[in-house]
Amino acid sequence: MLRLKIGKETPKTPTCILFDEHGEFMKFGYEAKMAYVEMRGENARKHLYFECFKMSLYDVTIKAANGKSMKALKVFTEALRYLKEDALETIAANTEGRRFIASDFTWVLTVPAIWDPSAKQFMREAATQAGIVTKGKEDKLVIALEPEAASVWCKKLPAEGFITENRGGDSLDRSPGTQYIIVDCGGGTIDITVHEVLDGGALKELHKASGNDLGGQTVDKKFKEFLREIFCDGLWDEYESNYPSEVQRMMYDFMVLKQVNEDVQITCPFNLGKVAQKKKDIEEFFETVEGASWNDGSIKITKDKMRSFFDESLNSITKSIRDILSKDFRIEFILLVGGYAQSKILRKHIKNQFGRQCKVLCPYRAQEAIVKGAVMFGRNPEVVASRKSAFTYGIAIRERFDESRHKAGKKFTITNVEWCNDIFRKLVEIDEDVGWNESREYIFGPIEADLTGVTFKFFQTERNNPPYVDDWGVEEIGSFILDMPETKSGMNREVKVEIRFGSTEMTATATDIDSMAAASITLDFMIKS
């Protein structure tokens, strides 16, 4: 049975941030966690402590441990600002005091591959507000997809770079044609992609990114639900409300203990015991639950009960991998990366499920695979030569009305010319291979002589080519504004819009056909509901 020895031997700082009662940034990472867990009572209730907030970027506000809320953009911005400043201070301390500014470097920000364009835009906006990105130097920030970064790193690892649970010491085959699945097992997400090694060592994505939000934090939630079951009748909720910092200490203890595959013991905090004893003898709380017992000041949890906390998450991973293996690929390896992959329970489960079909590999210090691979990706983004389009993407356009092709209800008239509205103009199709630097274009001409600009709406669908943007299964995801300030040519003007789909972010450029003057277009995916 394992008892916890507190330590900080992790290559990645936890996603924790602490603000004072006025919403001013105080600490980040382990410093934030330790400062908060050492706070007592009223002091803890005044401070805003956020943990594992990465998956909250879709929310306008994020709830802190004390129940108060803060705007999500501020929480992310202050976290990135701290990381930027800490990096610059560390570099200065190791370069004989030379002073650098953020724009002296290319920064790489990793995100889950399953995040949509609005989430990536949110992170870029947070990085901009944090001072990492400055106007005119937007290319100094590279967005890297986490399983891709891990893939780039693992492809370089020798046999001794992987955990050896059996004799032999396997490594990833790097020869052209090798196909493998990368399962990034993070705290918030399970992020899966499939790669094939090409001639020259570049990678091709074979299957669009898949996964879910059932990462390692799902296991933590199951543990907390179990504590609520033990300390029932509102007792746990009372304790969590009054002693939030002690709850964080318990969760930190559990985060370390869940990496093993045996019985564990977690010390019961003093105040939890005190609150419980007011109701009844603490041993009595354990009489009606299976898998846990009271053991002289500690909560003992059996190996089987610990394993049950993983069931929902492991079943989801199994299903995702099985879906991929059922398709017409030649998958030889499954790579497990990310902090959650350090769990022996997870690794054993995947080997039991798929070990006969594929070699299952996990690098030592699996969390580092992503950050180290991200550095390599930032220096050479073309290492992922092509990707699968996650959806069919297109824009809403107008065409001259043709009664043989168009719906009558879509007809409208401008200056005695009949037009059809809401036509879906496909730019790229779902599951289509798109090169990392490949763009798709659309040439636009005005429908009015004095038109100085137009707003295009951007859509996605899982259908191959729907006729109209308001058809079933078509979703508006963003927009961009195309300026056409020069009107002297009237209707005889054309602008070419080029959108890159094969990179980690969609980017666009507009070129005036007459002058050949080009300008970047801002794609806005953060639609206000």
NORURUR-V541501 format. One record per residue. N is the residue number from 1. RES is the residue in one letter. SS is DSSP state (h for helix, s for strand, l for the rest). OMEGA is omega as a letter, one per 30 degrees, with the letter a starting at -180 (NA if undefined). Layout:
<<N & RES & SS & OMEGA> <N & RES & SS & OMEGA>>
//
This chain:
<<1 & M & l & a> <2 & L & s & l> <3 & R & s & a> <4 & L & l & l> <5 & K & l & a> <6 & I & l & l> <7 & G & l & a> <8 & K & l & a> <9 & E & l & l> <10 & T & l & a> <11 & P & l & a> <12 & K & l & l> <13 & T & l & a> <14 & P & l & a> <15 & T & l & a> <16 & C & s & l> <17 & I & s & a> <18 & L & s & l> <19 & F & s & l> <20 & D & l & a> <21 & E & l & l> <22 & H & l & l> <23 & G & l & l> <24 & E & l & a> <25 & F & s & l> <26 & M & s & a> <27 & K & s & l> <28 & F & s & l> <29 & G & l & a> <30 & Y & h & l> <31 & E & h & l> <32 & A & h & a> <33 & K & h & a> <34 & M & h & l> <35 & A & h & a> <36 & Y & h & a> <37 & V & h & l> <38 & E & l & l> <39 & M & l & a> <40 & R & l & l> <41 & G & h & a> <42 & E & h & l> <43 & N & h & l> <44 & A & h & a> <45 & R & h & a> <46 & K & h & a> <47 & H & l & l> <48 & L & s & a> <49 & Y & s & a> <50 & F & s & a> <51 & E & s & l> <52 & C & l & a> <53 & F & l & a> <54 & K & h & a> <55 & M & h & a> <56 & S & h & a> <57 & L & l & l> <58 & Y & l & l> <59 & D & l & l> <60 & V & l & l> <61 & T & s & l> <62 & I & s & a> <63 & K & s & l> <64 & A & l & a> <65 & A & l & a> <66 & N & l & l> <67 & G & l & l> <68 & K & l & a> <69 & S & s & l> <70 & M & s & l> <71 & K & s & a> <72 & A & h & a> <73 & L & h & l> <74 & K & h & a> <75 & V & h & a> <76 & F & h & a> <77 & T & h & a> <78 & E & h & l> <79 & A & h & l> <80 & L & h & l> <81 & R & h & l> <82 & Y & h & a> <83 & L & h & l> <84 & K & h & a> <85 & E & h & l> <86 & D & h & l> <87 & A & h & a> <88 & L & h & l> <89 & E & h & l> <90 & T & h & l> <91 & I & h & l> <92 & A & h & a> <93 & A & h & a> <94 & N & l & l> <95 & T & l & l> <96 & E & l & l> <97 & G & l & l> <98 & R & l & a> <99 & R & l & l> <100 & F & l & l> <101 & I & l & a> <102 & A & h & a> <103 & S & h & l> <104 & D & h & a> <105 & F & l & l> <106 & T & l & a> <107 & W & s & l> <108 & V & s & a> <109 & L & s & a> <110 & T & s & l> <111 & V & s & l> <112 & P & l & l> <113 & A & l & a> <114 & I & l & l> <115 & W & l & a> <116 & D & l & a> <117 & P & h & a> <118 & S & h & l> <119 & A & h & l> <120 & K & h & l> <121 & Q & h & l> <122 & F & h & a> <123 & M & h & l> <124 & R & h & l> <125 & E & h & l> <126 & A & h & l> <127 & A & h & l> <128 & T & h & l> <129 & Q & h & l> <130 & A & l & l> <131 & G & l & l> <132 & I & l & a> <133 & V & l & l> <134 & T & l & a> <135 & K & l & a> <136 & G & l & l> <137 & K & l & a> <138 & E & h & a> <139 & D & h & l> <140 & K & h & l> <141 & L & s & l> <142 & V & s & l> <143 & I & s & l> <144 & A & s & l> <145 & L & s & a> <146 & E & h & l> <147 & P & h & l> <148 & E & h & l> <149 & A & h & l> <150 & A & h & l> <151 & S & h & l> <152 & V & h & a> <153 & W & h & a> <154 & C & h & l> <155 & K & l & a> <156 & K & l & a> <157 & L & l & l> <158 & P & l & a> <159 & A & h & a> <160 & E & h & l> <161 & G & h & a> <162 & F & s & l> <163 & I & l & a> <164 & T & l & l> <165 & E & l & l> <166 & N & l & l> <167 & R & l & l> <168 & G & l & l> <169 & G & l & l> <170 & D & l & l> <171 & S & l & a> <172 & L & l & l> <173 & D & l & a> <174 & R & l & a> <175 & S & l & a> <176 & P & l & a> <177 & G & l & l> <178 & T & l & l> <179 & Q & s & a> <180 & Y & s & l> <181 & I & s & l> <182 & I & s & l> <183 & V & s & l> <184 & D & s & a> <185 & C & s & a> <186 & G & l & l> <187 & G & l & a> <188 & G & l & a> <189 & T & l & l> <190 & I & s & a> <191 & D & s & a> <192 & I & s & l> <193 & T & s & a> <194 & V & s & a> <195 & H & s & l> <196 & E & s & l> <197 & V & s & l> <198 & L & l & l> <199 & D & l & a> <200 & G & l & l> <201 & G & l & l> <202 & A & l & a> <203 & L & s & l> <204 & K & s & l> <205 & E & s & a> <206 & L & s & a> <207 & H & s & a> <208 & K & s & a> <209 & A & s & l> <210 & S & s & a> <211 & G & s & a> <212 & N & s & a> <213 & D & l & a> <214 & L & l & l> <215 & G & l & a> <216 & G & h & l> <217 & Q & h & l> <218 & T & h & l> <219 & V & h & l> <220 & D & h & a> <221 & K & h & l> <222 & K & h & l> <223 & F & h & a> <224 & K & h & l> <225 & E & h & l> <226 & F & h & l> <227 & L & h & l> <228 & R & h & l> <229 & E & h & l> <230 & I & h & a> <231 & F & l & a> <232 & C & l & l> <233 & D & l & l> <234 & G & l & a> <235 & L & h & a> <236 & W & h & a> <237 & D & h & l> <238 & E & h & l> <239 & Y & h & a> <240 & E & h & l> <241 & S & h & a> <242 & N & h & a> <243 & Y & l & a> <244 & P & h & a> <245 & S & h & l> <246 & E & h & l> <247 & V & h & l> <248 & Q & h & l> <249 & R & h & l> <250 & M & h & a> <251 & M & h & l> <252 & Y & h & l> <253 & D & h & a> <254 & F & h & a> <255 & M & h & l> <256 & V & h & a> <257 & L & h & a> <258 & K & l & l> <259 & Q & l & a> <260 & V & l & a> <261 & N & l & a> <262 & E & l & l> <263 & D & l & a> <264 & V & s & l> <265 & Q & s & l> <266 & I & s & l> <267 & T & s & l> <268 & C & l & l> <269 & P & l & a> <270 & F & h & a> <271 & N & h & l> <272 & L & h & l> <273 & G & h & a> <274 & K & h & l> <275 & V & h & a> <276 & A & h & a> <277 & Q & h & l> <278 & K & l & a> <279 & K & l & a> <280 & K & l & l> <281 & D & l & a> <282 & I & h & l> <283 & E & h & a> <284 & E & h & l> <285 & F & h & a> <286 & F & h & a> <287 & E & l & a> <288 & T & l & l> <289 & V & l & l> <290 & E & l & l> <291 & G & l & l> <292 & A & s & l> <293 & S & s & l> <294 & W & s & a> <295 & N & s & l> <296 & D & l & l> <297 & G & l & a> <298 & S & s & l> <299 & I & s & l> <300 & K & s & l> <301 & I & s & a> <302 & T & l & l> <303 & K & h & a> <304 & D & h & l> <305 & K & h & l> <306 & M & h & a> <307 & R & h & a> <308 & S & h & l> <309 & F & h & a> <310 & F & l & a> <311 & D & h & a> <312 & E & h & a> <313 & S & h & a> <314 & L & h & l> <315 & N & h & l> <316 & S & h & l> <317 & I & h & l> <318 & T & h & a> <319 & K & h & a> <320 & S & h & l> <321 & I & h & a> <322 & R & h & l> <323 & D & h & a> <324 & I & h & a> <325 & L & h & l> <326 & S & l & a> <327 & K & l & a> <328 & D & l & l> <329 & F & l & l> <330 & R & l & a> <331 & I & s & a> <332 & E & s & a> <333 & F & s & l> <334 & I & s & l> <335 & L & s & l> <336 & L & s & a> <337 & V & s & a> <338 & G & l & a> <339 & G & h & a> <340 & Y & h & l> <341 & A & h & l> <342 & Q & h & l> <343 & S & l & l> <344 & K & h & l> <345 & I & h & a> <346 & L & h & a> <347 & R & h & l> <348 & K & h & a> <349 & H & h & a> <350 & I & h & l> <351 & K & h & l> <352 & N & h & a> <353 & Q & h & a> <354 & F & h & a> <355 & G & l & l> <356 & R & l & a> <357 & Q & l & a> <358 & C & l & l> <359 & K & s & a> <360 & V & s & a> <361 & L & s & l> <362 & C & s & l> <363 & P & s & l> <364 & Y & l & a> <365 & R & l & a> <366 & A & l & l> <367 & Q & l & a> <368 & E & h & a> <369 & A & h & a> <370 & I & h & a> <371 & V & h & l> <372 & K & h & l> <373 & G & h & l> <374 & A & h & l> <375 & V & h & l> <376 & M & h & l> <377 & F & h & a> <378 & G & h & l> <379 & R & h & a> <380 & N & l & a> <381 & P & h & a> <382 & E & h & l> <383 & V & h & l> <384 & V & s & a> <385 & A & s & l> <386 & S & s & l> <387 & R & s & l> <388 & K & s & l> <389 & S & l & a> <390 & A & l & a> <391 & F & l & l> <392 & T & s & a> <393 & Y & s & l> <394 & G & s & l> <395 & I & s & l> <396 & A & s & a> <397 & I & s & l> <398 & R & s & l> <399 & E & s & l> <400 & R & s & a> <401 & F & l & l> <402 & D & l & a> <403 & E & l & l> <404 & S & l & a> <405 & R & l & a> <406 & H & l & l> <407 & K & l & l> <408 & A & h & a> <409 & G & h & l> <410 & K & h & a> <411 & K & s & l> <412 & F & s & a> <413 & T & s & l> <414 & I & s & a> <415 & T & l & l> <416 & N & l & l> <417 & V & s & l> <418 & E & s & a> <419 & W & s & l> <420 & C & s & a> <421 & N & s & l> <422 & D & s & l> <423 & I & s & l> <424 & F & s & l> <425 & R & s & a> <426 & K & s & l> <427 & L & s & l> <428 & V & s & a> <429 & E & l & l> <430 & I & l & a> <431 & D & l & l> <432 & E & l & l> <433 & D & s & l> <434 & V & s & l> <435 & G & s & a> <436 & W & l & a> <437 & N & l & a> <438 & E & l & l> <439 & S & s & l> <440 & R & s & a> <441 & E & s & l> <442 & Y & s & l> <443 & I & s & a> <444 & F & s & l> <445 & G & l & a> <446 & P & l & l> <447 & I & l & l> <448 & E & l & a> <449 & A & l & a> <450 & D & l & a> <451 & L & l & a> <452 & T & l & l> <453 & G & s & l> <454 & V & s & l> <455 & T & s & l> <456 & F & s & l> <457 & K & s & a> <458 & F & s & a> <459 & F & s & l> <460 & Q & s & l> <461 & T & s & l> <462 & E & l & l> <463 & R & l & a> <464 & N & l & a> <465 & N & l & l> <466 & P & l & a> <467 & P & l & a> <468 & Y & s & a> <469 & V & l & l> <470 & D & l & l> <471 & D & l & l> <472 & W & l & l> <473 & G & l & l> <474 & V & s & a> <475 & E & s & l> <476 & E & s & a> <477 & I & s & a> <478 & G & s & a> <479 & S & s & l> <480 & F & s & a> <481 & I & s & l> <482 & L & s & l> <483 & D & s & l> <484 & M & l & a> <485 & P & l & a> <486 & E & l & a> <487 & T & l & a> <488 & K & l & l> <489 & S & l & l> <490 & G & l & a> <491 & M & l & a> <492 & N & l & l> <493 & R & l & l> <494 & E & l & l> <495 & V & s & l> <496 & K & s & l> <497 & V & s & l> <498 & E & s & a> <499 & I & s & l> <500 & R & s & l> <501 & F & l & a> <502 & G & l & l> <503 & S & l & a> <504 & T & l & l> <505 & E & l & l> <506 & M & l & l> <507 & T & s & a> <508 & A & s & l> <509 & T & s & l> <510 & A & s & a> <511 & T & s & l> <512 & D & s & a> <513 & I & l & a> <514 & D & l & a> <515 & S & l & a> <516 & M & l & l> <517 & A & l & a> <518 & A & s & l> <519 & A & s & l> <520 & S & s & l> <521 & I & s & l> <522 & T & l & l> <523 & L & l & a> <524 & D & s & a> <525 & F & l & a> <526 & M & l & a> <527 & I & l & l> <528 & K & l & a> <529 & S & l & NA>>
//
